Amino acid sequence: MKAILCNEYGGPEVMKLTELDKPQPKAGEVLIRIHASQVTAGDCNIRGFSFVPKGFGIVPRLMLGYNKPRIAIQGTNLS
């Protein structure tokens, strides 16, 4: 499957189109096919780390990932 990965904080240039292995569902799980995903302004703010006021840099980094985003594939709305 194809996915756009964001393995570091920064602008749109840090996003890379990558070919990933198809996930294998475990017992009690279902594999669904996704045709499109939406990347919102919130995803862009997290990637660029532009929403953090001065002096609060460590708290969001602990929540979202210190050196890179904890979740590499962005987009939450699926179709």
C-alpha positions in Angstrom: 0.0 0.0 0.0 1.1 3.6 -0.5 1.4 6.0 2.3 2.9 9.5 2.9 5.1 9.3 6.0 6.2 12.2 8.1 9.3 11.1 10.1 10.4 14.5 11.4 8.9 17.9 12.2 8.9 20.6 9.5 7.2 21.8 6.4 5.7 19.8 3.5 9.2 18.9 2.3 9.6 16.4 5.2 6.7 14.2 3.8 7.8 11.2 1.7 5.6 8.9 -0.4 6.5 5.3 0.6 5.3 1.8 -0.3 4.4 -0.1 2.9 3.5 -3.8 3.4 -0.2 -4.6 3.5 -1.2 -4.9 7.2 -2.3 -8.4 8.4 -5.3 -8.4 10.6 -5.1 -10.3 13.9 -7.8 -12.5 15.4 -11.0 -10.4 15.9 -9.8 -7.6 13.6 -11.0 -6.6 10.1 -8.9 -5.2 7.2 -10.7 -2.4 5.3 -9.7 -0.8 2.1 -9.2 3.0 2.2 -9.5 5.0 -1.0 -8.8 8.5 0.3 -7.7 10.2 3.5 -8.0 13.8 4.6 -5.2 15.7 6.1 -6.6 18.6 8.2 -5.1 21.9 9.4 -4.5 20.2 12.8 -2.3 17.6 11.1 -0.3 20.4 9.4 0.1 22.3 12.7 1.4 19.1 14.4 3.8 18.4 11.6 5.1 22.0 11.5 4.9 22.3 15.3 3.6 25.8 14.8 0.8 25.8 17.4 3.0 25.8 20.5 3.3 29.1 22.4 6.8 30.1 23.7 7.8 28.3 26.9 5.4 25.3 26.4 7.6 23.4 23.9 8.4 20.4 26.1 4.8 19.4 27.1 3.4 19.0 23.5 6.6 17.2 22.5 6.2 14.7 25.3 2.6 14.1 24.1 3.2 14.1 20.3 6.7 12.8 20.1 10.0 14.4 21.2 12.2 14.3 18.1 9.7 13.2 15.5 5.9 12.7 15.4 4.8 9.6 17.2 2.3 8.8 14.5 4.1 8.9 11.1 1.0 8.5 8.8 -1.2 11.6 9.0 -4.9 11.9 8.2 -7.8 10.7 10.3 -10.9 11.1 8.1 -11.1 8.1 5.8 -13.3 7.0 2.9 
